[in-house]
Amino acid sequence: MRLLLSFSTLIDAMNEKIGVICNWLVLLACVVSAGNAMVRYAYDQSSNAWLEVQWYMFAVIVMFGAAYTLRKNEHVRVDILYMTLSRRGQLWIDILGTLVFLIPTCAILAWLSWPFFMQSYNVFEHSSNAGGLLRWPIKLVLPVGFALVALQGISELIKRVAFLNDYAVDSLEAHYERPTQ
């Protein structure tokens, strides 16, 4: 179990670093958006590349930030039963949900999005907009993003199983606080 917990720590550290990058990308996307709007209105100049860069950053923020959000246990929950369970009961729900829904869904979506990326890569796809960017690099974000969420799901699974087997787990974010209404 200690080896698995070490693997979990490695996944957590990787997704933590990716999450920090995503946080900075939010700021950068705002700066690019504001700069693009300023140039467009002040100088009557515009570029499709700047618009596409914003979209690309947003895609990276969403797809790569999802694993970071899972690591922090900050995904939205709409589960009335979950709130009423003990901590052990919540951990069991997390384990079952991860095994039955999260990992299989992410694996299928990563698998199915890989040909979508490869087709774009093989033809060196570009945007059809004048001055647009390459499309294949952003299409790689789909399978990689789903793989990162699946890996984080495996990490969360390892931590929850270890906790239930009385191992000390430092980075277990298993608590759930009902949002203030």
Salt bridges, closest charged atoms under 4 A:
ASP12 OD2 - LYS159 NZ 2.84
GLU16 OE1 - ARG71 NE 2.91
GLU16 OE2 - LYS72 NZ 3.56
GLU52 OE2 - ARG135 NH2 3.82
ASP94 OD1 - ARG77 NH1 3.47
ASP94 OD2 - ARG160 NE 2.96
GLU125 OE1 - LYS139 NZ 2.74
GLU156 OE2 - LYS159 NZ 2.84
GLU156 OE1 - ARG160 NH1 2.69
GLU173 OE1 - HIS175 ND1 3.74
GLU177 OE2 - HIS175 NE2 3.95
